[in-house]
Structure formats: C-alpha cells, structure tokens
C-alpha cells in the first residue's frame, strides 16, 4: 500500500520564486478557508508574504493541480522588528484534502526546512485555540493566554 501523501507535489519557495499561478492559488486558498469558510473578515494580504518562505502542497485537480495545503514562514524581524523567533503562519488544508493527515505532514516538512535553514532558531505561531493539542504534538507550548483575534480564539505558542 502506498502512502497517500506521496502523490502530492511539495513546493518550498521564497516569494520571489513563486509563479503567478502559485501566488493566485495561495491567496485563493487563504481566502476560501480563513475569510469565507471561517466567516472572518481581516486583512489577509498584510505585506508580509513578499519576504516570506512558502510551503505549497499540490494535489491532483480535474484541469490542473489544486492547492491542497499551504503555510508561510516569516524570519525574525519580518513581522515585528524586535522579534527573534521564526514564525509559522497561515497554515491551512483545503476542504477536499482534510482527513489525510496533510497538516501533520506539512508541519513535519516545514520544521525540517526551518531546522536545516535556520538551526537553533526558536519557532513561534499564533494558533487557533482549539488546535493547541495538534501543535503541542510538534513541541509547541502556549506562551500566552487564549485571546480573541478577529472573532476567533487564538493562543501564541513557541517551540525552543
């Protein structure tokens, strides 16, 4: 039996190396999940993508590959000049690809990239509160109280 995740196309790229289609797919998926599905109006296009690294995971689509999963990585100082941690954000699995443990595979893959590219660097993320156990399995621990962010409960988590 083959691993269902082996059929995906994994792309780890800096923003400058993304194609127009990849940028379009990234923004469309983030809009579909975070704005439409979660009914949350917020400024997703925040100016941080340009300096970020992006993990795009493509599955097979009817006409062309579909973005199945996505996340971005910001380096220290890119989102807050005083910040010294690498930051993972905008983690999503598209609706048609949920239940395959794609989120687990994305976190494993991105943590490997971060450790390889920026060794010894602590990692932070702003998790939806109900996902604390998920991120905790990857060594993240809460470093803030649960708080409301755009109508959704969140918590800051960190992995040293």
PEHU-V177169 format. One record per residue. N is the residue number from 1. SS is DSSP state (~ for helix, > for strand, _ for the rest). PHI is phi in radians with two decimals (NA if undefined). Layout:
# PEHU-V177169
n: <N | N>
ss: <SS | SS>
phi: <PHI | PHI>
This chain:
# PEHU-V177169
n: <1 | 2 | 3 | 4 | 5 | 6 | 7 | 8 | 9 | 10 | 11 | 12 | 13 | 14 | 15 | 16 | 17 | 18 | 19 | 20 | 21 | 22 | 23 | 24 | 25 | 26 | 27 | 28 | 29 | 30 | 31 | 32 | 33 | 34 | 35 | 36 | 37 | 38 | 39 | 40 | 41 | 42 | 43 | 44 | 45 | 46 | 47 | 48 | 49 | 50 | 51 | 52 | 53 | 54 | 55 | 56 | 57 | 58 | 59 | 60 | 61 | 62 | 63 | 64 | 65 | 66 | 67 | 68 | 69 | 70 | 71 | 72 | 73 | 74 | 75 | 76 | 77 | 78 | 79 | 80 | 81 | 82 | 83 | 84 | 85 | 86 | 87 | 88 | 89 | 90 | 91 | 92 | 93 | 94 | 95 | 96 | 97 | 98 | 99 | 100 | 101 | 102 | 103 | 104 | 105 | 106 | 107 | 108 | 109 | 110 | 111 | 112 | 113 | 114 | 115 | 116 | 117 | 118 | 119 | 120 | 121 | 122 | 123 | 124 | 125 | 126 | 127 | 128 | 129 | 130 | 131 | 132 | 133 | 134 | 135 | 136 | 137 | 138 | 139 | 140 | 141 | 142 | 143 | 144 | 145 | 146 | 147 | 148 | 149 | 150 | 151 | 152 | 153 | 154 | 155 | 156 | 157 | 158 | 159 | 160>
ss: <_ | _ | _ | ~ | ~ | ~ | ~ | _ | > | > | > | > | > | > | ~ | ~ | ~ | _ | _ | ~ | ~ | ~ | ~ | ~ | ~ | ~ | ~ | ~ | ~ | ~ | ~ | ~ | ~ | ~ | ~ | ~ | ~ | _ | _ | _ | _ | _ | _ | _ | _ | _ | _ | _ | ~ | ~ | ~ | _ | > | > | > | > | > | > | > | _ | _ | _ | _ | _ | _ | > | > | > | > | > | > | > | > | > | _ | _ | _ | _ | _ | _ | _ | _ | _ | _ | _ | > | > | > | > | > | > | > | > | _ | ~ | ~ | ~ | _ | _ | _ | _ | ~ | ~ | ~ | ~ | ~ | ~ | ~ | ~ | ~ | ~ | ~ | ~ | ~ | ~ | ~ | ~ | _ | _ | _ | _ | _ | > | > | > | > | > | > | ~ | ~ | ~ | ~ | ~ | ~ | ~ | ~ | _ | _ | _ | _ | > | > | _ | _ | _ | _ | > | > | > | _ | _ | > | > | > | > | > | > | > | > | _>
phi: <NA | -1.51 | -1.22 | -1.08 | -1.39 | -1.25 | -1.44 | -1.49 | -1.77 | -1.68 | -2.21 | -1.96 | -2.47 | -1.35 | -0.92 | -1.04 | -1.70 | -1.29 | -1.39 | -1.02 | -1.12 | -1.12 | -1.12 | -1.04 | -1.06 | -1.05 | -1.19 | -1.14 | -1.15 | -1.10 | -1.12 | -1.07 | -1.45 | -1.43 | -1.70 | -1.37 | -1.10 | -1.59 | 0.85 | -2.32 | -1.51 | -2.70 | -1.50 | -1.14 | -1.46 | -1.88 | 1.47 | -1.56 | -1.06 | -1.06 | -1.75 | -1.57 | -1.72 | -2.26 | -1.88 | -1.98 | -2.09 | -1.82 | -1.93 | -1.36 | -1.96 | -1.13 | -1.83 | -2.72 | -0.97 | -1.93 | -1.32 | -1.59 | -2.65 | -2.79 | -2.82 | -2.22 | -2.25 | -1.89 | -1.47 | -0.91 | 1.50 | -1.35 | -1.88 | -2.78 | -1.00 | -1.55 | -1.36 | -1.96 | -1.68 | -1.29 | -2.17 | -1.69 | -2.67 | 0.97 | -1.28 | -2.62 | -2.14 | -1.11 | -0.88 | -1.25 | -2.09 | -1.33 | 1.56 | -1.75 | 1.16 | -1.12 | -1.04 | -1.06 | -1.12 | -1.13 | -1.12 | -1.02 | -1.15 | -1.20 | -1.12 | -1.09 | -1.10 | -1.11 | -1.10 | -1.22 | -1.51 | -2.35 | -1.07 | 1.16 | -1.58 | -1.09 | -2.18 | -2.22 | -2.63 | -1.91 | -1.56 | -1.12 | -0.97 | -1.23 | -1.78 | -1.02 | -1.15 | -1.01 | -1.20 | -1.05 | -1.13 | -1.82 | 1.61 | -1.48 | -2.17 | -1.08 | -2.21 | -2.52 | -1.34 | -1.19 | -2.54 | -1.45 | -2.26 | 0.97 | 1.50 | -2.21 | -1.23 | -2.28 | -2.60 | -1.36 | -2.29 | -2.46 | -2.15 | -1.41>
